[in-house]
């Protein structure tokens, strides 16, 4: 089938570190990338795991009782969705005409409970929804609560059907299948600088590469995978707040754009150099790929295999929030002082 220009999208993984534990400065940085994407004709940006306010690497490096002050500060630096920081991102998306999947630590309104979340915004600034990581991994359970099936969603975006997962959620094959059966076309994957952690130096990038290619092929979806490198700001914050440590080093991050037949369209890019890992995708390619394998159709074999997903609200706000929140609805008046 001839390729249609109307089905082409330019997508990019944001390979960058936040301004660690500085929420407003990190939102400024995210807005800067959105503005850059608008100038460069990029349609969709995918940010790393908890880009705002940064991934709490100290949970892997210090004893639990030594972390209490850092954990309390982290909850304070987390953001509510919707909220003023997300309003700023939405306004930037609308001005630039760029869609975003932003990794945030999301604080449950009225509580100190947080989630490892992805926020989905359309190019017109509409807030499509939020995905909360279903299962925080290992020491992450000290920082984040578990998300529920109500947020395991694929969103109808102007750019296509977009959904995402965070880090080792990609090992949850049924969570991936839940996105597949919703007709996912573009997958946003969010990662920390996993290879900077002691014991993962030689295996992390291999793991991520395998999981990203697996989802691209089994979902027949384009994968945009974004990882954040660890920078000196992060290391200095941990040492000044918690003391010396030897378990986390600088660098890391793994970012790429992958075709459903698993070839790289951009990247993989690793290490401290910050950049947008950019590629043009063509959703028309999915038509040919699905001649071979269609996991929502002839490869599903529903008379043999079945999937049950409990999508009932788990947390009190999940029954209250209404998606999508249209552009201009629920936002502050000119939250960043611009039109």
C-alpha positions in Angstrom: 0.0 0.0 0.0 1.5 3.4 -0.9 2.6 5.4 2.0 0.4 8.4 3.0 2.0 11.6 4.1 -1.0 12.1 6.4 0.0 9.1 8.4 3.6 10.1 8.9 4.7 11.5 12.3 8.0 12.8 13.5 8.7 11.5 17.0 11.5 11.9 19.5 12.8 10.4 22.7 14.0 13.1 25.1 17.4 11.8 26.3 18.1 14.2 29.1 18.4 14.6 32.8 16.1 16.8 34.9 17.2 19.7 37.1 17.2 17.2 39.9 14.7 17.8 42.6 13.9 21.3 41.3 10.4 20.9 40.0 9.9 24.3 38.5 13.3 24.4 36.8 12.7 20.9 35.4 9.3 22.0 34.0 11.1 24.9 32.5 13.5 22.4 30.9 10.6 20.3 29.6 9.0 23.4 28.1 12.3 24.2 26.4 12.4 20.8 24.8 8.7 21.2 23.6 9.6 24.6 22.1 12.6 23.0 20.4 10.4 20.2 19.0 8.0 22.8 17.6 10.8 24.5 15.8 12.1 21.2 14.4 8.8 19.9 13.2 8.5 17.1 15.8 5.0 15.9 16.5 5.5 13.8 19.6 8.0 13.9 22.5 8.5 11.1 25.0 10.2 12.0 28.2 12.1 9.6 30.6 10.7 8.0 33.8 9.7 10.6 36.4 11.5 13.4 34.6 9.7 15.7 37.0 11.3 16.0 39.5 13.8 13.2 38.7 14.2 9.6 39.5 14.9 9.0 43.2 18.2 7.1 42.8 18.9 7.3 46.5 16.5 4.5 47.2 19.0 2.1 45.7 22.0 3.5 47.6 21.1 4.2 51.2 19.6 2.4 54.2 15.8 2.9 54.5 16.0 4.8 57.8 18.5 7.2 56.3 16.1 8.1 53.5 13.2 9.6 55.4 14.0 13.3 54.8 14.8 12.7 51.1 11.5 10.7 50.7 9.6 13.5 52.3 11.2 16.1 50.1 10.4 13.9 47.0 6.7 13.9 47.8 6.8 17.6 48.2 8.5 18.0 44.8 6.0 15.7 43.1 3.2 17.2 41.1 -0.6 16.8 40.9 -2.4 16.0 37.7 -4.1 18.2 36.7 -2.2 21.0 38.4 -0.2 24.2 37.7 3.0 22.4 36.5 1.0 20.3 34.0 -0.9 23.4 32.9 2.4 24.9 31.9 3.3 21.8 29.9 -0.1 21.8 28.2 0.2 25.5 27.3 3.6 24.8 25.7 2.2 21.9 23.8 -0.6 24.0 22.4 1.8 26.9 21.4 4.3 24.5 19.7 1.8 22.0 18.3 3.6 19.1 19.9 2.2 16.1 21.8 4.0 14.9 24.9 4.2 11.9 27.1 5.8 13.2 30.3 7.1 11.1 33.1 6.3 12.5 36.5 6.1 11.6 40.1 2.4 12.2 40.6 1.1 13.1 44.1 -2.4 12.0 44.9 -4.4 15.2 45.7 -4.9 15.7 49.4 -2.3 13.2 50.4 1.4 12.5 50.5 1.0 9.3 48.4 2.8 9.3 45.0 2.7 7.3 41.8 5.3 6.8 39.1 3.2 8.2 36.2 3.1 9.1 32.6 1.0 12.2 31.5 -0.4 12.2 28.0 -1.0 15.6 26.3 -2.2 16.1 22.7 -0.7 18.8 20.4 -3.6 21.1 21.1 -2.9 21.0 24.8 -5.7 18.6 25.7 -4.9 16.4 28.7 -5.6 12.9 27.4 -5.0 11.0 30.6 -2.5 9.5 33.0 -0.9 6.0 33.4 0.2 5.0 36.8 2.9 2.4 37.0 1.2 -0.8 38.2 4.0 -2.3 40.2 6.9 -0.2 41.6 10.1 -2.2 41.4 12.2 -3.3 44.4 13.0 -0.3 46.6 10.6 1.9 44.5 7.9 0.5 46.8 9.2 2.9 49.5 8.4 5.9 47.4 5.4 5.1 45.1 2.1 3.4 45.5 0.8 0.8 43.0 -1.4 2.1 40.1 -4.6 0.4 39.0 -6.1 -1.0 35.9 -8.2 2.2 35.4 -5.0 3.9 34.1 -3.8 1.0 31.9 -5.0 2.8 28.7 -4.3 3.6 25.1 -5.4 7.2 24.2 -7.0 8.5 21.0 -4.5 11.2 20.1 -4.4 13.4 17.0 -1.2 11.6 16.3 -2.5 8.0 16.6 -3.4 5.6 19.3 -0.8 6.2 22.0 -0.1 4.3 25.2 2.9 3.7 27.5 4.5 1.7 30.2 7.3 2.5 32.7 10.5 0.6 33.1 10.1 -3.0 34.2 6.3 -2.9 33.7 7.5 -4.1 30.3 8.2 -7.5 32.0 4.5 -7.7 32.7 3.4 -9.4 29.6 -0.3 -9.1 30.4 0.0 -5.4 30.9 1.6 -5.1 27.5 -1.2 -7.3 26.1 -3.8 -4.9 27.7 -2.4 -2.1 25.5 -2.2 -4.4 22.4 -5.9 -5.3 22.6 -6.7 -1.6 22.7 -5.1 -1.1 19.3 -1.9 0.7 20.3 0.0 2.2 17.4 2.7 4.3 19.2 4.2 3.1 22.5 5.9 5.5 24.9 8.4 3.8 27.1 10.0 5.6 30.1 13.2 4.5 31.8 15.7 5.8 34.4 19.5 5.5 34.0 19.4 1.8 34.8 23.0 1.1 33.8 24.3 3.5 36.4 23.2 1.3 39.2 25.6 -1.2 40.8 25.1 -4.6 39.4 23.4 -3.4 36.2 26.3 -1.8 34.4 26.8 -4.6 31.8 23.2 -5.9 31.5 20.8 -2.9 31.7 21.0 -1.7 28.1 20.8 -5.3 26.8 17.6 -5.8 28.9 16.0 -2.6 27.6 16.9 -3.3 24.0 15.3 -6.8 24.3 12.1 -5.5 25.9 11.7 -2.6 23.5 12.1 -4.8 20.4 9.8 -7.4 21.9 7.0 -4.9 22.4 7.5 -3.4 19.0 7.0 -6.8 17.3 4.4 -8.3 19.5 2.3 -5.1 19.6 3.0 -4.2 16.0 3.6 -0.7 17.3 6.3 2.0 16.9 8.3 2.2 20.2 9.7 5.5 21.4 11.9 4.8 24.4 13.4 7.6 26.5 15.9 7.2 29.3 17.5 9.8 31.6 21.2 9.9 32.2 22.5 10.6 35.7 24.3 13.9 35.9 26.4 15.6 38.5 23.5 17.7 39.9 21.8 14.4 40.9 24.9 12.9 42.4 25.7 16.1 44.3 22.1 16.4 45.7 22.3 12.8 47.0 25.6 13.4 48.7 24.7 16.7 50.2 21.4 15.3 51.5 22.3 11.8 52.4 26.1 11.5 52.5 28.6 9.7 50.3 27.5 6.6 48.3 29.1 4.2 45.8 26.1 2.6 44.1 25.1 5.2 41.5 27.4 6.7 39.0 27.1 9.3 36.3 26.0 8.6 32.7 23.6 5.9 31.5 20.2 6.3 29.9 19.1 4.4 26.7 16.9 6.1 24.1 15.7 5.0 20.7 12.9 4.8 18.2 12.1 1.3 16.9 10.0 0.1 14.0 7.4 -2.7 14.5 9.7 -5.1 12.6 12.4 -4.1 15.2 14.9 -2.1 13.2 16.1 1.1 14.8 14.8 4.3 13.2 16.9 6.4 15.6 19.4 5.5 18.3 20.0 3.8 20.5 21.7 6.7 22.2 23.3 6.3 25.6 25.5 8.4 27.9 25.6 12.0 29.2 25.0 13.9 25.9 21.5 15.4 26.0 19.6 15.3 22.7 16.3 14.6 21.0 16.5 11.1 19.5 14.3 11.8 16.4 12.8 9.7 13.6 10.0 9.9 11.2 7.5 7.0 11.5 4.8 6.0 9.0 1.6 4.5 10.5 0.9 3.1 7.0 3.7 0.6 7.7 1.4 -1.1 10.3 -0.9 -2.3 7.5 1.9 -4.4 5.9 3.2 -5.6 9.3 -0.2 -6.8 10.3 -0.5 -9.0 7.2 2.2 -11.1 8.9 1.1 -10.8 12.5 -1.9 -9.0 14.0 -2.0 -9.5 17.8 -5.5 -7.8 18.0 -6.8 -9.9 15.1 -5.8 -13.2 13.6 -2.9 -13.8 16.0 -5.0 -13.3 19.1 -6.8 -16.7 18.9 -9.5 -15.6 21.4 -11.1 -19.0 21.4 -8.0 -20.3 23.1 -6.4 -17.4 24.9 -8.1 -14.8 27.0 -7.2 -11.6 29.0 -8.9 -10.2 32.0 -8.2 -6.6 33.0 -9.8 -5.0 36.1 -10.4 -1.4 35.1 -12.3 -0.4 38.1 -11.0 2.7 39.9 -8.5 1.8 42.6 -7.8 5.3 44.1 -10.4 7.9 45.0 -9.4 10.4 42.3 -9.6 7.8 39.5 -13.4 8.0 39.6 -13.4 11.8 39.6 -11.0 12.7 36.8 -12.5 13.0 33.3 -10.4 12.4 30.3 -9.7 14.0 27.9 -9.5 17.4 29.6 -9.9 19.7 26.6 -7.4 22.4 25.8 -8.3 25.5 27.7 -10.4 23.5 30.2 -9.1 23.3 33.7 -6.0 25.4 32.9 -4.9 28.5 34.6 -5.3 31.7 32.7 -2.0 32.1 30.8 -0.2 30.0 33.5 3.2 31.0 32.1 2.3 34.5 31.2 2.1 33.9 27.4 -0.6 33.4 24.9 
